[in-house]
Amino acid sequence: MPMYIQTVKESIHQMIDQIEDKAVLMHYRQLLEKEVNKLTNIDFFNTNEAEMVERAKVGVQSVEAGNTRSIEAFKKDVEAWKQQKGM
């Protein structure tokens, strides 16, 4: 692995270690899981109950904090996702 990539990874690890906001951490986790799933072809629907409960709790906290979007934006994202997945 090139030294630059290793340095970037170490920097990211250090930044993540400083974050205490659960919603922010879950967003990063989802982003990273998406990338890992692309690399390994793991079905992201295959989650255990504890993960689903945790995602639900983070989702509720996010809504309570006012982090919402319109139904139009949601539909647009779903359509883009479906196209990406070939559905």
FENVEN-V870827 format. One record per residue. RES is the residue in three letters. SS is DSSP state (a for helix, b for strand, c for the rest). PHI is phi as a letter, one per 30 degrees, with the letter a starting at -180 (NA if undefined). D_FIRST is the distance of its C-alpha to the first C-alpha in Angstrom with 2 decimals. Layout:
res=RES ss=SS phi=PHI d_first=D_FIRST
res=RES ss=SS phi=PHI d_first=D_FIRST
//
This chain:
res=MET ss=c phi=NA d_first=0.00
res=PRO ss=c phi=e d_first=3.82
res=MET ss=a phi=e d_first=6.39
res=TYR ss=a phi=d d_first=8.39
res=ILE ss=a phi=d d_first=6.78
res=GLN ss=a phi=d d_first=6.83
res=THR ss=a phi=d d_first=10.26
res=VAL ss=a phi=d d_first=11.40
res=LYS ss=a phi=d d_first=10.87
res=GLU ss=a phi=d d_first=12.76
res=SER ss=a phi=d d_first=15.31
res=ILE ss=a phi=d d_first=15.95
res=HIS ss=a phi=e d_first=16.52
res=GLN ss=a phi=d d_first=18.94
res=MET ss=a phi=d d_first=20.77
res=ILE ss=a phi=d d_first=21.23
res=ASP ss=a phi=d d_first=22.63
res=GLN ss=a phi=c d_first=25.28
res=ILE ss=c phi=d d_first=26.48
res=GLU ss=c phi=c d_first=29.67
res=ASP ss=c phi=d d_first=30.84
res=LYS ss=a phi=d d_first=30.65
res=ALA ss=a phi=d d_first=31.00
res=VAL ss=a phi=d d_first=28.10
res=LEU ss=a phi=d d_first=25.87
res=MET ss=a phi=d d_first=27.11
res=HIS ss=a phi=d d_first=26.39
res=TYR ss=a phi=d d_first=22.74
res=ARG ss=a phi=d d_first=22.67
res=GLN ss=a phi=d d_first=24.26
res=LEU ss=a phi=d d_first=21.88
res=LEU ss=a phi=d d_first=18.82
res=GLU ss=a phi=d d_first=20.80
res=LYS ss=a phi=d d_first=21.61
res=GLU ss=a phi=d d_first=18.03
res=VAL ss=a phi=d d_first=17.21
res=ASN ss=a phi=d d_first=20.52
res=LYS ss=a phi=d d_first=19.66
res=LEU ss=a phi=d d_first=16.66
res=THR ss=a phi=c d_first=18.76
res=ASN ss=c phi=h d_first=22.25
res=ILE ss=c phi=d d_first=23.62
res=ASP ss=c phi=d d_first=27.06
res=PHE ss=c phi=d d_first=27.04
res=PHE ss=c phi=d d_first=30.80
res=ASN ss=c phi=d d_first=30.28
res=THR ss=c phi=b d_first=30.54
res=ASN ss=c phi=d d_first=32.60
res=GLU ss=a phi=d d_first=35.62
res=ALA ss=a phi=d d_first=34.13
res=GLU ss=a phi=d d_first=31.35
res=MET ss=a phi=d d_first=34.05
res=VAL ss=a phi=d d_first=36.29
res=GLU ss=a phi=d d_first=33.59
res=ARG ss=a phi=d d_first=32.81
res=ALA ss=a phi=d d_first=36.56
res=LYS ss=a phi=d d_first=37.05
res=VAL ss=a phi=d d_first=34.33
res=GLY ss=a phi=d d_first=35.91
res=VAL ss=a phi=d d_first=39.32
res=GLN ss=a phi=d d_first=38.09
res=SER ss=a phi=d d_first=36.52
res=VAL ss=a phi=d d_first=39.84
res=GLU ss=a phi=d d_first=41.82
res=ALA ss=c phi=d d_first=39.77
res=GLY ss=c phi=i d_first=40.77
res=ASN ss=c phi=d d_first=37.46
res=THR ss=c phi=b d_first=39.03
res=ARG ss=c phi=b d_first=39.18
res=SER ss=c phi=d d_first=41.95
res=ILE ss=a phi=d d_first=42.64
res=GLU ss=a phi=d d_first=42.17
res=ALA ss=a phi=d d_first=38.60
res=PHE ss=a phi=d d_first=37.94
res=LYS ss=a phi=e d_first=39.46
res=LYS ss=a phi=d d_first=37.43
res=ASP ss=a phi=d d_first=34.17
res=VAL ss=a phi=d d_first=35.38
res=GLU ss=a phi=d d_first=36.30
res=ALA ss=a phi=d d_first=32.93
res=TRP ss=a phi=d d_first=31.24
res=LYS ss=a phi=d d_first=33.69
res=GLN ss=a phi=d d_first=33.02
res=GLN ss=a phi=d d_first=29.26
res=LYS ss=a phi=d d_first=30.01
res=GLY ss=c phi=i d_first=32.61
res=MET ss=c phi=c d_first=35.51
//
